[in-house]
Amino acid sequence: MMKDLLGIGKGAEKLLDVVSRAIGVLYRPYSIRREADAEAYSLRVLEKAKAEAESERTMLMAKANIESQIFVTEVETTLKERAKARREYEELIKQKNLESVVLHGLLNCPEDVSDNPLDSDWLRQFFKHAEEVSSDQMQQLWGKILAGEVEKPGTYSVRALDTLKKITQTEAIAFQRACSLSSQFPNGGNIFIINGYVQNPTSVFSTLITLAHNTDMQEILLHEFGLPLTEIMSLQRADILHRDTLFYGEYGKDSQINIVNNGIDIKITFIPRFKKIQIRTYIFTQVGKELSQLIPPSPNKNYLRNLKSSFSKVAKCDLSYDLS
């Protein structure tokens, strides 16, 4: 990242060029850092800090101006003047939000990025949403999305942008917890949360009977690890998790599966005692899978201990991580 800021790498240069073309020439001077030396760059940093301070001061003055017009001298101003002051203040807020998102994008932009251009419609939707994001935590996520799309265009769909814009702070926290419980096969594919298994199912009908009577079924209670059913349902409504509990395969004796949970390799080897095992899962949607890339790996040790214990009756679980 530092190489980019000094003009050596191309990641930040591409990001700033993208921003310049999408919303104006405000950031264009930063895209020519490669031609300047470190001293000149330091001067520009100082000037930028001054400009930001001036922008903040202007915003505060605008806010004070609005308050004075509305609450102090309302009788002395026209409706048109108050509307103009309100619009100016709203635009300042949007500009501040955009610049914060771009800054977080720069902080997360890798040195090596694809030469492929970003889709113009995608950029239009991105900045339309980003200017409305005011919390620093959400601005960080939007900055990561911008950096990820600069690195590899097509990483995040417009649908993922729409979903992220709509989710609440509570849903965002639930999503982080869901990611901490999630696993994936080493070769990629779906992301899922294992919440139990069924023993010896012989047909779809018998599986339903098994579930109905709660026999030969082992359930992992996700609410014990910060993900209650209410939050699962909320993530399902947000199009982050599929709405149904799904089953993964039928595993017979001596069969083996390998999964990765937040960077931890897990090998499950089924013992000969049982004919078939079906693993129960909540599966991330495509949108959920895209957005999960924003969340740093953070394994839940208690969940992994429970996973290992739950499968101990039917399989041997080996982890590449010491849970003690």
C-alpha positions in Angstrom: 0.0 0.0 0.0 2.8 2.5 0.8 4.3 1.8 -2.6 1.1 2.8 -4.2 0.9 6.1 -2.2 4.4 6.9 -3.2 3.6 6.3 -6.9 5.4 2.9 -7.3 2.5 0.5 -7.5 -0.5 0.9 -9.7 -3.3 0.0 -7.3 -4.0 3.4 -5.8 -3.3 5.1 -9.1 -6.0 3.0 -10.8 -8.5 3.6 -8.0 -8.0 7.4 -8.0 -8.2 7.5 -11.8 -11.5 5.5 -11.6 -12.9 8.0 -9.0 -11.8 11.0 -11.0 -13.5 9.7 -14.1 -16.6 8.7 -12.2 -17.3 11.8 -10.0 -15.1 14.6 -11.3 -11.5 15.8 -11.3 -11.1 16.2 -7.5 -8.8 13.3 -7.1 -6.9 13.5 -10.4 -3.8 15.3 -9.0 -3.2 12.2 -6.8 -3.0 9.9 -9.9 0.3 11.5 -11.0 2.3 10.7 -7.8 4.6 8.5 -9.8 6.2 11.6 -11.3 6.7 13.4 -8.0 9.3 12.8 -5.3 8.6 12.0 -1.7 9.1 15.6 -0.6 6.6 17.0 -3.0 4.2 14.2 -2.0 4.5 15.2 1.6 3.6 18.8 0.7 0.5 17.6 -1.1 -0.5 15.5 2.0 -0.2 18.7 4.1 -2.3 20.6 1.6 -4.9 17.9 1.5 -5.1 18.0 5.3 -5.6 21.7 5.1 -8.2 21.3 2.5 -10.0 18.7 4.6 -9.9 21.0 7.6 -11.3 23.8 5.5 -14.0 21.4 4.2 -14.9 20.5 7.8 -15.0 24.1 8.8 -17.2 25.0 5.8 -19.5 22.2 6.8 -19.8 23.4 10.3 -20.4 26.9 9.1 -23.1 25.7 6.8 -24.7 23.8 9.6 -24.5 26.9 11.9 -25.9 29.0 9.1 -28.8 26.7 8.7 -29.5 26.6 12.4 -29.3 30.4 12.6 -31.7 30.7 9.7 -34.2 28.3 10.9 -34.1 28.9 14.7 -32.8 32.4 15.1 -33.7 34.5 12.1 -36.4 32.4 10.4 -38.6 35.5 9.9 -35.8 37.2 8.1 -35.2 34.5 5.5 -37.4 33.2 2.7 -38.4 29.6 2.2 -36.3 29.5 -0.9 -33.2 30.6 1.0 -33.7 28.0 3.7 -34.2 25.3 1.1 -31.0 26.3 -0.7 -29.0 26.2 2.6 -30.4 22.8 3.3 -29.4 21.4 -0.1 -25.9 22.8 0.3 -25.5 21.2 3.7 -26.8 17.8 2.3 -24.3 18.0 -0.6 -21.5 18.7 1.8 -22.4 15.6 3.9 -22.6 13.5 0.7 -19.2 14.7 -0.4 -17.6 14.0 3.0 -19.1 10.5 2.9 -17.7 9.9 -0.6 -14.2 11.1 0.4 -14.2 8.9 3.5 -15.2 5.8 1.4 -12.5 6.6 -1.1 -9.9 7.0 1.6 -10.8 3.5 3.0 -10.6 2.2 -0.5 -7.0 3.5 -0.8 -6.0 2.0 2.5 -7.2 -1.4 1.3 -6.1 -1.2 -2.3 -3.4 -3.8 -3.2 -0.3 -2.9 -5.2 -1.1 -5.3 -8.1 -4.5 -4.9 -9.8 -6.2 -6.0 -13.0 -5.9 -3.8 -16.1 -9.5 -4.5 -16.9 -11.8 -1.4 -16.6 -14.6 -1.1 -14.1 -18.2 -1.2 -15.4 -19.6 2.3 -15.7 -23.1 1.2 -14.5 -21.5 -0.5 -11.5 -19.6 2.7 -10.6 -22.7 4.8 -10.9 -24.6 2.6 -8.5 -21.6 2.4 -6.2 -21.2 6.1 -5.7 -25.0 6.6 -5.5 -25.0 4.3 -2.5 -21.7 5.4 -1.0 -22.6 9.0 -0.7 -25.4 8.0 1.7 -23.2 6.0 4.0 -22.3 8.0 7.1 -21.0 5.5 9.8 -17.3 4.9 9.8 -17.8 1.1 10.1 -20.0 0.9 7.0 -17.7 3.3 5.1 -14.8 0.9 5.8 -16.9 -1.9 4.1 -17.7 0.2 1.1 -14.1 1.2 0.8 -13.1 -2.5 0.8 -15.7 -3.1 -2.0 -14.2 -0.3 -4.1 -10.7 -1.6 -3.6 -11.8 -5.2 -4.4 -13.5 -4.1 -7.5 -10.5 -2.1 -8.6 -8.3 -5.2 -8.0 -10.6 -7.5 -9.9 -13.6 -6.0 -11.7 -16.7 -8.2 -11.3 -15.9 -9.3 -7.8 -19.1 -7.6 -6.4 -22.4 -7.5 -8.2 -24.8 -4.6 -8.3 -27.2 -6.8 -6.3 -24.5 -7.1 -3.6 -24.3 -3.3 -3.5 -28.1 -3.0 -3.1 -28.1 -5.6 -0.3 -25.3 -4.0 1.6 -27.1 -0.6 1.3 -30.2 -2.0 2.8 -28.9 -4.1 5.7 -29.1 -2.7 9.2 -26.4 -2.4 11.7 -27.9 -5.3 13.6 -27.9 -7.4 10.5 -24.3 -6.4 9.7 -23.2 -7.7 13.2 -25.2 -11.0 12.7 -23.5 -11.4 9.3 -20.1 -11.1 10.9 -21.1 -13.8 13.4 -22.4 -16.0 10.6 -19.1 -15.6 8.8 -17.2 -16.7 11.9 -19.1 -20.0 11.8 -18.9 -20.6 8.1 -16.9 -23.2 6.1 -16.1 -23.9 2.5 -14.6 -26.7 0.5 -10.9 -26.1 -0.3 -11.6 -25.8 -4.1 -14.2 -23.0 -3.4 -17.9 -23.3 -4.2 -20.6 -22.6 -1.7 -20.1 -21.1 1.8 -22.1 -22.8 4.5 -22.7 -23.2 8.2 -22.8 -26.7 9.5 -25.6 -27.1 12.1 -25.8 -30.8 12.4 -26.3 -34.1 10.6 -28.8 -36.9 10.1 -27.8 -40.6 10.4 -28.8 -43.4 8.0 -31.4 -41.6 5.8 -32.6 -44.0 3.1 -34.9 -41.7 1.2 -36.3 -38.1 1.2 -39.4 -39.5 3.0 -37.4 -41.1 5.7 -35.3 -38.0 6.1 -38.4 -36.0 6.7 -39.6 -38.6 9.2 -36.3 -38.5 11.0 -36.5 -34.7 11.3 -40.1 -34.8 12.4 -39.4 -37.3 15.2 -35.9 -35.9 16.1 -34.3 -39.3 16.0 -30.9 -40.2 14.6 -30.2 -36.4 14.3 -27.5 -34.4 15.8 -28.1 -30.6 16.0 -25.6 -27.9 16.6 -27.4 -25.1 18.4 -26.1 -21.9 16.7 -27.7 -19.6 19.2 -25.0 -20.8 21.7 -22.4 -19.1 19.4 -24.2 -15.8 18.9 -26.4 -16.7 16.0 -30.0 -17.3 17.2 -32.8 -18.3 14.8 -34.2 -14.7 14.8 -30.9 -13.5 13.3 -30.7 -16.4 10.9 -34.2 -15.5 9.6 -33.2 -11.8 9.3 -30.2 -12.8 7.2 -32.5 -15.0 5.1 -34.8 -12.0 4.5 -31.8 -9.9 3.5 -30.9 -12.5 0.8 -27.6 -13.3 2.6 -28.6 -16.9 3.6 -30.8 -19.3 1.7 -34.2 -19.7 3.3 -34.1 -23.4 3.9 -31.8 -25.8 5.8 -30.0 -27.8 3.1 -28.3 -31.1 3.1 -24.8 -31.8 1.8 -24.3 -35.2 0.2 -24.5 -38.7 1.6 -21.3 -39.9 3.2 -20.8 -43.6 3.8 -18.3 -45.5 5.9 -14.6 -44.6 5.5 -15.5 -41.6 3.3 -13.8 -38.4 4.0 -14.4 -34.7 3.4 -12.2 -31.7 3.8 -13.4 -28.2 4.6 -11.9 -24.9 5.6 -13.4 -22.8 8.4 -11.9 -19.3 8.6 -8.5 -20.5 7.6 -8.6 -23.7 9.7 -8.4 -27.0 7.8 -10.9 -29.6 9.0 -10.8 -33.3 7.9 -13.9 -35.4 8.7 -13.4 -39.2 8.3 -16.6 -41.2 8.8 -16.4 -44.5 10.7 -17.7 -47.8 9.3 -20.5 -48.0 11.8 -23.0 -46.0 9.8 -24.2 -46.5 6.2 -25.0 -42.9 5.4 -24.6 -39.4 6.9 -26.2 -36.2 5.6 -24.8 -33.0 6.8 -27.3 -30.2 7.6 -26.2 -26.7 6.6 -27.3 -23.1 6.1 -25.9 -22.0 2.8 -24.9 -18.5 1.8 -26.5 -17.0 -1.3 -24.3 -15.6 -4.0 -24.7 -12.2 -2.6 -23.8 -13.5 0.9 -20.7 -15.2 -0.6 -19.6 -12.0 -2.3 -20.1 -9.9 0.9 -18.3 -12.5 3.0 -15.1 -11.4 1.3 -15.3 -8.2 3.3 -15.1 -10.0 6.7 -11.6 -11.0 8.0 -11.3 -14.6 9.1 -12.3 -14.9 12.7 -12.8 -18.6 13.8 -15.2 -19.3 16.7 -13.3 -21.8 18.9 -16.3 -22.8 20.9 -18.2 -23.6 17.8 -15.4 -25.7 16.4 -15.1 -27.6 19.7 -18.9 -28.3 19.5 -18.5 -29.3 15.8 -15.8 -31.8 16.7 -17.8 -33.1 19.7 -21.0 -33.4 17.7 -19.4 -35.5 14.9 -17.4 -37.7 17.4 -20.2 -40.3 17.3 -20.0 -40.9 13.6 -16.6 -39.5 12.5 -13.2 -38.5 13.5 -12.5 -34.7 13.1 -8.9 -33.5 12.7 -8.2 -29.8 12.8 -5.1 -27.9 11.7 -5.6 -25.7 14.8 -5.1 -26.3 18.5 -8.4 -25.4 20.2 -7.1 -25.8 23.8 
